[in-house]
Amino acid sequence: MPLPPPVGRQHLHTRRVTCQGFFREDGLWDIEGRITDEKTYEHANEWRGPLAPGDFIHDMSIRLTLDHTFTIVDVETVTDKSPYRMCGDITPAFKKLIGLRIGGGFHREVRARLGGIQGCTHIVELLGPVATTAFQTVASRKASELNRAHRQKAGTLPTDNTGPKDNAGPKGDADAAKKPRRKPYMLDTCHTWASDSDVTRRWVPDFYTGPDAEAVRTAAAGKEIEMEG
């Protein structure tokens, strides 16, 4: 349902954040984010001169390239529009993200590497939704199918028990399913994914902590539960 009708008001500013996730032909993942700011009225900028309504004050983008472990293997950052000439000078600093894994402690490590005068406030903020977009992209049935097809074509998907198993997505091999599972990234990040919630009980019973947890885990033992998406 939409928000309730507002009181009379005047629209002044729009910020848009757009994030997209892609599976690459080389088996890696590109996660891109873009942030723009614009006013609804003309205003002056000392460097760029008059900005018309709809002209971007900020237009900044970042691309993270990830492997199947969510480790960042490359970064590209651009500042197409900014209020000050020197804003774009800091974009090479975002290469410091290479080697960082998106997961627990990611935002803390981002702040350590790029916080304050070490980075750009807007691009650092953009990394939050970019990170969650990475999970939405990679942790899906479709992503798992694409990854498996790529590895089969490349001849890197093991057919016996001698090599690492393909367990990048929510559905792995039967052998991999028997191994202890890593704590899901979304667990205890909101009320819906509280460890004792009905959603956790349904989709990740191994990590359910409600009063009937033992019975739930026993009932789910040996079953393969695929997340939606």
SULZI-V123646 format. One record per pair of residues at least 4 apart in sequence whose ideal C-beta (glycine too) atoms are under 6 Angstrom apart, sorted by the first residue. I is the first residue (numbers start at 1). J is the second residue. Records with the same first field share a line. If there is no record, write none. Layout:
# SULZI-V123646
I->J + J
This chain:
# SULZI-V123646
11->40
12->40
13->39
14->38
15->37
16->36
17->35 + 129
18->34
19->33 + 129 + 130 + 133
20->32
21->31 + 133 + 137
22->30
23->146
24->28 + 30
27->150
28->65 + 67
29->66 + 138
30->63 + 65
31->64 + 130 + 133 + 134
32->63
33->62 + 126 + 130
34->61
35->60 + 122 + 126
36->56 + 59
37->57 + 58
38->54 + 56
39->43
40->53
41->53
42->50 + 52
43->51
44->50
45->51 + 83
47->85
51->55
56->81
57->83
58->122
59->80 + 81
60->79 + 122 + 123
61->78
62->77 + 123
63->76
64->72 + 75
65->73 + 74
66->70 + 72
67->71 + 73
68->168
70->101 + 102 + 103
71->101
72->97 + 98 + 100
75->94 + 95 + 97 + 98
77->91 + 94
79->87 + 88 + 91
82->87
90->120
93->119
96->113
100->109
102->106 + 131 + 134
105->109
106->131
110->114 + 127
111->115
114->118 + 119 + 124
119->124
126->130
135->139 + 185
138->143
139->170
140->229
141->226
143->169
144->169 + 171
147->168
148->166
151->156 + 157
152->157
157->166
158->163
165->172 + 173 + 175 + 176
167->172 + 176
170->226 + 227
171->226
172->176 + 177
181->206
183->187
184->204
186->193
187->193 + 195 + 207
188->195
189->193
192->199
195->200 + 209
196->209 + 210
200->204 + 208
201->208 + 216
205->216 + 217 + 220
208->213 + 216
209->213
212->216
